[in-house]
Amino acid sequence: MPAIRILHGADFHLDSPFSLKSPREAERRRTELRSDLASVMLYIRRQGVQICLFSGDLFDGESVTPETRALLERELSSCPDCHFFLSPGNHDPLTALSPYRQMQLPENVHVFGPEKACVRLDELGVDVYGFGFDGKNGGENPLIGYPKRDPSRINILCCHGDLDGNSAYGPFTRADLAACGFDYVALGHIHKGTGLQKEGSVFWAYPGCLEGRGFDETGEKGVLYGTLEKDDAGLRADLQFVRMSKRRYEIATCDVTGCDRLTALEKVRALARTYGADTTLRVVLTGEVKDGLLLLPEEIVPPEGACAVETVDRTALAPDFTAIEQSGTLKGAFFRLMREKSAQEEADEALYEEALKYGLLALDGRNIADLDLQGF
């Protein structure tokens, strides 16, 4: 049986609201997601992909813009030689108002429903099984309950589910994977890609999401592409990650122990310059410092064309209390007042110590919400 070329993607979340962004930025991000989809379809045409598996959450919800619907219909129709299999997930279940029901899909596209079904591709020697959420069946194990597999064919499962998770969205275990009897399980739901994995004789993978939408989805994002081939010795799988995202989120740590504000700023600038123009970077400041470090994003010289750079202060403040007490500054006056009050009879010393910490930090211009006060 010759090798077949497959592409596996999931969690595109087209038309995400990006509610924390400004209206203009939110629309720009939605446009980028549509552009990512177009890049995936172009890659399918160029590589001659024979089977494409989209394992859920293609859309972010039931509400889909006319632009997105038209783009998807056009792009799917532009790949008539590729068999597409779509498994609705928890964000885009196959309800009465589902966008899957509103689109005019070409004949080479199959959308799986709540019935666990099989589509035979006799010309390829492949059987593709699948299962889709309908808004009521999210608690079902997506790996069980299918017709018996034909061991002479390549058996693929396309589904949305949560490996070793406690969620209500298609929970299953590694033992379920090992016992499921499929050759390759194309999964969606987890936004961090796993790369190609194997449990027992079963290959499986989460490709991750198509585009990071925040600092909880760091790194490059995309799809898996490669080949599946089966003979008497079993299945051979070769699937590799292909980046499709236009930008990426990254988190980096910068130790500023002993630095004054200007020295810390230079260290952060040097770190930011190591990232490319596609990166939105969060720099986490760590270490012990004598004074608060309020570094404004506009002060940081980002790499050319960088999307944004921000800092989060996780430093521990280790001030010179003697110098503060003897100073004629507002900090000195505040310090002396708090020490005087904490020494009074019946004073809650622990409470005043905590108030002293927060007060000195505030006077240094620190963002209290970002601070870990342990070790102060």
N, C-alpha and C positions, 0 to 999 in steps of 0.2 A: 504494500500500500504506500503510495508516494506521500511525501510530507505535505501538509496543508499549512497555509499561511493564515495566521489569525491575529487579530488585534483585540485587546481587552481593556476597556475603560469603564469608569464608574464615577458617580458622585460629581457630575458636572455642575449641578445646581444652577442651571440657566435661569436668568431673571431673578437672581438673589436680590433682596431689597437693599442690602448694604445700609441698613438703617442708621448706623452710627456715623456714616459719611454725610457730607453736604450733598444736596440734590445733584449738583453738577458732578461731584466726584463719584457718587453712586451710579449715575448713568454712564460715566466713563468706565467704571469697573464692569458694569453689565455688558458694555460694548466689547471690552476685552475678553469676557467669557465667550461671547458669540464669535469673536475672532479666533479664540482657541479651538472652538468647535470646527470652524472652517479649516483650521490647520490640521486637525485630526482627519477630516474627510479628504483633504488634499494628500495627506500621507497614505491613506487607504488606496487612493487611485494610483499614486506613484509606485507603491510597493506591490500592487496587484493582490491586495488582501482578499482572501476568499470567504472568511467568516469573521464577522465583527460582533463582539459581545459587549453590550452596555448593561452593567449589573446594578441598575437602580439609581434613583435620585438624579435622573437626567435633568429634571426640572426641580426648582426649589419649592414649588407648590402648584395648586390648581390654576392660579392666575398666570397666564403666559401672554406676552405681548405679541401683537400681529407680526412684528419684525422677526421675533425668534421663531414663531411657528412657520413663517414663510421661508426663513433661512434653512430650517431643518428639513422641510419638505423638499426644497430645492437641492440641498446637499445629498440627501438620501437618494433622490432620483438620479443624481449625477454619478452614482456608483452601482449601475445595474448588474454588474458581474459579482458583487459582494452580497453574501447573505447576512442580514442584520438581525440580531436577536436582542430584544429589549425586555428587561425584567423590572417592572415598576417597584419602587422602594417605599419607605415610610414617608418621604416628603412628597412623592408623586404617585400615590396609589391609584389603582385603576377603578376610580369611582365613576358615578354617573357624569360628573363634571370634569373628569380627567382630560388633560390636554391630549392624551393619546387618542381619546375618542373624538376630538375636535379636528384632528389633522387628516389630510388626505395622504395616506402612506402608500408607497409603491408596493408591488407584489413581493419584492425581495426583502421586505421588512416584516418580522413577526414579533408581536407583543404578547408576552406570556400573561395569563390571567391567574386567578386563584386556584384553578384546576392544575394539578401537576401533570404536565404534558410533555410529549416528545415530538420533535420534527425531524423526519428522516431526510438526509441529503445523500441519495443513493449514488450520485455521480462522484461524490467525495468519499464515500464509505464512512460517513459521520452521522451520528445521532446527537442532536442537541436537545437537552431536556431543560425545563425551566419552570419558574414559579414567580408569580407577581403578587404584591400586596394589594388588597382592595379596601383598606381602611378598617377592616374587621379581623383579619387573619394574621396580624403582625406577630402574634405569639407562637405561630407554628414553626416547627423545625423545618427549615428549607431543604434539608439534605435527605429526607426520608419520604416514602410514600409514592415512589415513581414506578412505572412499568419495569419489568425485568430487562436488564441490559443485555445486548448481544456482544459477547466478548470478541467477536471477529471484527467489530467496528470500533472507531474512536468514539467514546461516549463522553460528552461534555455537558456539564451542568452550569447554567447561568442563573444566579440568584443573588438576593440581597440578604444579609444576615450578620449576626454579631457573634464572632468567635469568642468563647469563654467569657461572654458578657452577661450582665444581669439585667439588660434592657428588655423591653417588651417587643423588640424588633428582630424576629428570626433568630433566637438564641440557639447555639449548637456548640458542641465540644470537639476537641481534637480526636477523641474516640469515634465520634460520629463521622468525621472526615475519613478516618482510616477504614471504617466499615461501610462507607456509602456505595462503593462499587463503581464509581466513575473514574475515568482516566484523568480528567482535568476539571476542577471546580473553579469557575470564574466568579469571584465574590465582589460585592460592593457593600458599603456602609462605613468601613473604617477609612478615615481620610489620610492616614499615614501608610504609604505603600510598604508591602512586605517583600517585594521581589518574589521570584518563583520559589515555592516551598514544597515539601513532600511529607506526607503522613502515611506511613505504610507504603502501599503502592500507588497512592493517590497524589497527583500533583495539584497544587492550589495556589491562589495568590489574591491579594488585594492590590490593585494598581494604585490606590490612593486617589485623592481628588484631582480635578483637572487644573485648578488654580487655587493657591492659598488665599484665604479671605481675611486672615488676621494672624497674630503672633502665636495662636494655638495651632497653626498649620504652616510650620516653617519648612524651608527647603524648596528644591525644585519639584514641580508637579507635572504629571503627564499620564501616559498610557503604557501598556506592555505590548510588545510586538515580537513575533517570532514564529516558530514552526512546531507542529506536533506530528509525530510519525510513529506508527505502530506496526510491529511484526510479532512473530511467535515469542520473542523475548520480552514483549511488553511495550509500553509507551516510552518514547524518547521526546522530551520537551526542551525547547530552547527558546525562552522568552526573555527579552531584555527591556529595560526601562527606556522610554523615549520621552524627552522633555517636550511639553507643549505649552507650558505656562509662559506668559509674557513678563511676569515679575515674580519675585519671591520675597517672603518675609524671613528675616534672620534675627537671632538673638545672640549677642556676644558679651563676654564678661571682660571688664577692665579693672585691674587691681590698681588703686590709687593710694595705697598706703603711704602715709607721710607726705603726700603731695599738697601743695597749696593750690588755690583755684586755677591759676594760669598754667601750672605744670600739669594738673589733671586735664585741663582743656586741651593741651597739646597731645597728651596721650590718647584722648578720645578721638581727636582729629586724625592722628596717625592710624588708629584702628579703623576708622570709617573709610579711609582712603584705600584700604585693602579689599573693599567690596565694589562690585561693578554697578553700572547704571541701572540694572534691573532690580536692585535690592532696596527694600524698606527695612531699615536697621534699627533695632533697639539695643542700646548699650547699657548693661547693668554695671553700676559702679560698686566695687567691693573694697574691703580693707578698712584700716583705721586712719582717721584724719582728725586734726586738732580743731578745725573749723568746718562749718557747713559748706558744701559745694553745690551751689545753684548754677548749673550749666544750662543755658538756654539753647534750644535747637538751632536758632538762627546764628548763634555764635560758632557752631561747629561747621567747619569747612567740609562739606560732604564730597564724595567722589563726583566727578563731572556727570551731571544729568541724574543724580540719585533722586529717588522718589522722596525720601524723608529719612531723617535721623532723629531719634529721641533718646533720652537718658532716663533711667530709673535708679534712684539712689538707694543702695543697700549697704552703704558704708556704716561703720560703727564710729560714733563720735567719742574721741578720747581727749577732751579739752584740758588745758592747764588751768585747773580751778583756782590756784593761787593767783595767777596772773589776772584771771577774770575778776576775782574778789577785790583786788587792789586797783583795778582800772576805774577810770571815771566815766565809763561808757554806760549806756542803758543796760547792757548785759550785766555789767558790774553792779548797778543799782538793783536790778532784779535778783541777782544772785544773793546779795546781802540781805534783801528783804525776805527771801524764801528761807535762808538759813536762820534768820531771826525768828520767823514764825514757827519753823520746825523745832526750835529749841524751847518754845513755850510749853508750860505745863499742860498736860492733857492733849497736846498736839498729836495728830496722826502722822508720825514721822515718815512712814512708807508712802502715804498720800502726798506729802510735801516733796519727797524725793522724786516721785513720778511727775508732779507738776513742774518741778525744777527742770527735769529732762525735756519735757515738751516745750516749756517756755524758752529755754536756751536754743532749742532747735528751731522754733518759730522765729526767734530773733535773728537767726542765721539765714532765714529765708528758705528753710527746708520744707519740702512737701511731706507733711506728717503721714499722709496716707501711704506713701511709698517706703516708709522706714521700718526697719527691724530694730527695735530699741534694745534687744538683748545685747549685753556687752557694753552698754553705755556707761 
